[in-house]
């Protein structure tokens, strides 16, 4: 998987709304699919009305999109849960 920055526009009412979106995808075709799917879901815009101007691979560190940051987070795992004495006592009751 790789991070992509997609730029383009779509009709939003009587205006043309420009957008820039960072997505995590396997290739450019997948990035296009994810953007078109997103606008279809959020704004009810048909895929043929989403005008994509550019798709470029980016360094994930350059993105501020939470999904991109989460997908490329360094190998830090969640801390282990350690049972304390007080929690053991309450379980026995």
C-alpha positions as CSV (number, residue, x, y, z in Angstrom):
1,X,0.0,0.0,0.0
2,X,1.1,3.5,-0.8
3,X,-0.1,7.0,0.0
4,X,-1.5,9.1,-2.9
5,X,-2.6,12.7,-3.2
6,X,-5.5,13.2,-5.6
7,X,-6.6,16.6,-6.8
8,X,-9.7,17.5,-8.8
9,X,-13.2,18.9,-8.7
10,X,-16.8,17.9,-8.6
11,X,-20.1,19.7,-9.0
12,X,-21.6,20.7,-5.7
13,X,-25.0,22.4,-6.4
14,X,-24.4,25.2,-8.8
15,X,-20.7,25.5,-8.0
16,X,-17.7,23.4,-8.9
17,X,-16.0,22.3,-5.7
18,X,-12.2,21.7,-5.9
19,X,-10.6,19.1,-3.6
20,X,-7.3,17.6,-2.6
21,X,-7.5,14.2,-0.8
22,X,-4.9,11.9,0.5
23,X,-5.7,8.2,0.3
24,X,-4.0,4.9,1.0
25,X,-4.2,2.6,-2.1
26,X,-2.4,-0.2,-3.8
27,X,-2.0,1.7,-7.1
28,X,-3.3,4.8,-9.0
29,X,-6.4,3.0,-10.3
30,X,-7.3,2.0,-6.7
31,X,-6.7,5.6,-5.5
32,X,-9.1,6.8,-8.3
33,X,-11.7,4.2,-7.2
34,X,-11.5,5.2,-3.5
35,X,-11.9,8.9,-4.3
36,X,-14.9,8.4,-6.6
37,X,-16.4,6.0,-4.1
38,X,-16.0,8.5,-1.3
39,X,-17.7,11.4,-3.2
40,X,-20.5,9.1,-4.3
41,X,-21.1,8.1,-0.7
42,X,-20.7,11.5,0.9
43,X,-22.1,13.9,-1.8
44,X,-24.2,11.6,-4.1
45,X,-22.0,12.5,-7.0
46,X,-21.8,10.0,-9.9
47,X,-18.4,8.7,-10.7
48,X,-18.5,10.4,-14.2
49,X,-18.9,13.8,-12.6
50,X,-15.8,13.5,-10.4
51,X,-13.1,15.2,-12.4
52,X,-9.6,14.0,-11.3
53,X,-6.8,16.3,-12.4
54,X,-3.8,14.6,-10.9
55,X,-2.9,11.5,-8.9
56,X,0.6,11.5,-7.4
57,X,2.4,9.2,-4.9
58,X,3.5,11.0,-1.8
59,X,5.6,10.4,1.3
60,X,3.1,9.4,4.0
61,X,4.9,11.7,6.4
62,X,3.8,14.7,4.3
63,X,0.1,13.9,4.8
64,X,-2.1,15.2,7.7
65,X,-5.0,12.8,6.8
66,X,-5.6,10.6,9.8
67,X,-6.2,7.5,7.7
68,X,-2.8,7.9,6.0
69,X,-1.0,8.5,9.3
70,X,-2.7,5.4,10.9
71,X,-1.9,3.2,7.9
72,X,1.8,4.1,8.0
73,X,2.3,4.4,11.7
74,X,5.7,3.0,12.9
75,X,5.7,-0.4,14.5
76,X,4.6,0.8,17.9
77,X,2.1,-1.6,19.3
78,X,-0.5,-0.9,21.9
79,X,0.7,-1.2,25.5
80,X,0.0,-4.5,27.2
81,X,-2.7,-4.5,29.9
82,X,-1.3,-5.4,33.3
83,X,-3.7,-6.6,36.0
84,X,-3.2,-4.9,39.3
85,X,-3.9,-6.3,42.7
86,X,-7.1,-4.2,43.2
87,X,-8.5,-5.5,39.9
88,X,-7.8,-9.1,40.9
89,X,-9.6,-8.6,44.2
90,X,-12.7,-7.1,42.5
91,X,-12.9,-10.1,40.1
92,X,-13.0,-12.6,42.9
93,X,-16.0,-11.0,44.6
